[in-house]
């Protein structure tokens, strides 16, 4: 109450669109970071019970720096591709249904 809050109004967002895309919406994270008044605290997991260490959640320490540096969504996703391709190859032998 009586405190400025920074966020994105998702009440009218089509969640089905997000499900169909099967992707994390990086634009939300990027927008929130840009709007956050204390950039150095944005990724501080001590400030939110829901925010875990971003490196654990994304599997990479690079993501945090990419957001800080203002790297585009396309470049961030492209940086994930080599590891994703490697993972998909590795998991093939464990799939029950190809």
Secondary structure by P-SEA (a helix, b strand, c coil): ccccccccccccccaaaaaaaccccaaaaaaaaaacccccccccccccccccccccccccaaaaaaaaacccaaaaaaaacaaaaaaaaaaccccccc
